[in-house]
């Protein structure tokens, strides 16, 4: 019994550490530029999730800015913390299913840029941090259900 309890406590610490790494990856993914767009081979711009939200707020697109910051930062952070508490409201409303929306949209933009001759898009480091954060979260969910 002591061995099983010790193993349970050890697994719990490993999952807490992995969640901390997931949180750091998420923050880096939100802050760092996720993509660079070259338009007509002249104009170049890089953007991150925070810069997108800032630009939306400056242009009075408050609702869209709130949606982007909610599903790109707030709900993933709540999901990470709820995984280790008894509070399970995020699972009840299925908000966790939106954690890959930003990655899907970036993939769609990359596909569009490859099909268009007007702009070209390059994925930057922030995208990979976001992707690593999401994958680490899914890995934790899968291995948490193992005995």
N, C-alpha and C positions, 0 to 999 in steps of 0.2 A: 504494500500500500504506500509506503514512504517513497519508493522508487517512482510509482505512478504519479504521486502528488508532486514530487520534485521535477519529473518530466513535464507535467502540466505547467508548473511555474516557469520552467525554463522556456517552454514553447511560448508562453504568454509574453515573456521578456523579448523573445526574438520577434514576435509579431509587433510589439510596441516599437522596437528598434526599426523594423521594416516600415512601419507607418510613419515614423519620424523621417526616414529617408524619402518616402513617398511625398511627404509634406514639403521637404526641401526641394525636391525635383519639381513639384507643382509650382512653388513660388518662383523658382528660376525660370520655369517655362512661361509664366505669366509676365515676368519682368523683361527677360531677354527677347530680342527680335526673333519672330518665328518665320518670317519670310521677307524676301526682297523682290520687288517688282521692277522690271525694266520696261518702260513704255516707249515704243518707237525708237529704241536704241539710244534715246537721249535722256529721258527722265528716269531717275532711279529713286526708289523709296523703300525703306525698311519699316516694319511695324511689329509691335508686340501687342498682346491683349490689353495691357494697360494703356498703351498709346492709342489704341482703337477706342477704348472707353473715354479717354481724355478728349479725343477729337469729336466723338459723338456728343459729349456733354457741352463742349465749346459751341457746336453747331445746333444746340437746343434739341437734340434727339435723346431726351432723357429716358424715355421708355426703352428704347433700343439699348442704350448704355447700361441701364439697370439689368436688362435681360442678359447682356453679354457678361457683365461682372458677376451676376448671380450664377449662371451656368458655367462660367469659365473659372471662377475662383471660390465664391461663397459656398455653393452646394458641394463641390469636391472637398473643401475643408471640413464642412459639417459631416460628410460621409466618412472621412478619415477618423474624426473624433468619435462618431457614433459607433464605429466598428469595435470600440473598446469600452463602451458604456452600455448601460441598460436602456438608454434612450434609443428607440428604434423607429422614430417617426419618419425618417427619410426612406426607410424600406416600405412603410405603409403607403406612401404616396408615389413610389417608384421614380423619384427624382434622380436616382443613381443611374438610370438608363441614359441620361443626357450628358454624362461625363465624357463621351467621345464625340459629341457634336462638333466641337471646335476642330478636332483632328479630321473629321469627315469633311468639314467645309474647306479646310486647307487642302486636303487631297483633291477636292473638286476644283479648286482654283488652279492647282498644279496641272490637272488634266485639261482645264480650259486654256491655260497658257500654252500647252503643247499643241493644242488644236488650232490656236490662233496665231496669226502673224503680226498682231498689233502689240502684244505684250509677252514678256517672258518672266517666269517666276522661279525663284530659287528658294528652297527650304533652308532655314538657318538653324542655329543651335537651340533656340527656344522651343521649336517644334519637337526636337528629339527629347528634350527634357520633359515636355508635356506627355509625349508618347510613353516615355519610361515611367513616368508617374502613374499613368493609367494602367500600364501592363503590370507594374508592381502591385497595384491595388487588386487587380484580377488574380494575380498569383497568390496573394494573401487569402483571398476569398476561397480559392480552390483548395489550398493546403490547410486552411482552417477547418474544413469539413472532414479531413482525414482523421482517423482515430489515433 
